[in-house]
Amino acid sequence: MLFNAGIGTDISINGQKRFSLNLGVQNITDIGYQSHLSRLKYADENPVTGRVGVFNMGRNFTARLIIPFEWKL
């Protein structure tokens, strides 16, 4: 089981939304896992780790800043 978490907020100045900020973490416990749909799980043994197949990415941090633009014509 993988644990993911995220949080986000909108920042308003003078009653207008100026930007949104989102932070997230995927695979918090840094567990090695393989997707059951991946064809790479049947790859040869990795001599460094001793595991068979290609494992997915470990822990991942993300930050997203969304700045809206308004065009008045």
C-alpha positions in Angstrom: 0.0 0.0 0.0 1.3 3.4 -1.0 0.7 6.5 1.1 0.3 9.9 -0.6 -0.5 13.3 0.8 -1.2 16.7 -0.5 -2.4 20.2 0.5 -3.4 23.3 -1.4 -4.6 26.8 -0.9 -5.8 29.9 -2.8 -4.1 33.2 -1.9 -6.4 36.2 -2.1 -5.3 39.8 -2.0 -7.9 42.6 -1.7 -10.7 40.1 -2.3 -9.2 38.8 -5.6 -7.7 35.4 -6.1 -4.0 36.0 -7.0 -2.6 32.5 -7.1 -2.9 28.9 -5.9 -0.2 26.9 -4.2 -0.3 23.1 -4.0 2.2 20.8 -2.3 2.3 17.0 -2.4 4.3 13.9 -1.5 3.9 10.5 -3.2 5.1 7.2 -1.8 5.8 8.8 1.6 7.2 5.5 3.1 9.5 5.0 0.1 8.4 1.5 -0.7 9.8 -0.3 -3.7 6.9 -1.4 -5.9 6.0 -2.6 -9.4 2.9 -1.8 -11.4 1.0 -5.0 -12.2 0.4 -3.5 -15.7 4.0 -2.9 -16.5 5.7 -5.1 -19.1 9.1 -4.3 -17.4 8.3 -6.4 -14.4 9.6 -9.4 -16.4 13.0 -7.9 -17.0 16.2 -9.8 -15.9 17.5 -9.6 -12.4 19.2 -6.3 -11.4 22.7 -7.3 -10.2 22.9 -4.2 -7.9 19.6 -4.8 -6.0 19.0 -8.5 -6.6 15.4 -7.7 -7.6 13.7 -9.1 -10.8 12.2 -6.5 -13.0 12.1 -2.7 -13.1 10.6 -1.0 -10.0 8.8 2.3 -10.0 10.0 5.6 -8.7 10.5 6.1 -4.9 9.4 9.1 -2.9 8.4 12.1 -4.9 7.8 15.7 -3.8 5.8 18.2 -5.9 5.1 21.9 -5.7 2.8 23.7 -8.0 2.2 27.4 -8.3 -0.8 28.5 -10.5 -0.9 32.1 -11.5 -4.1 33.1 -13.4 -3.8 35.6 -16.2 -6.8 37.7 -17.3 -7.1 39.2 -20.7 -9.6 42.0 -21.2 -10.2 43.0 -24.8 
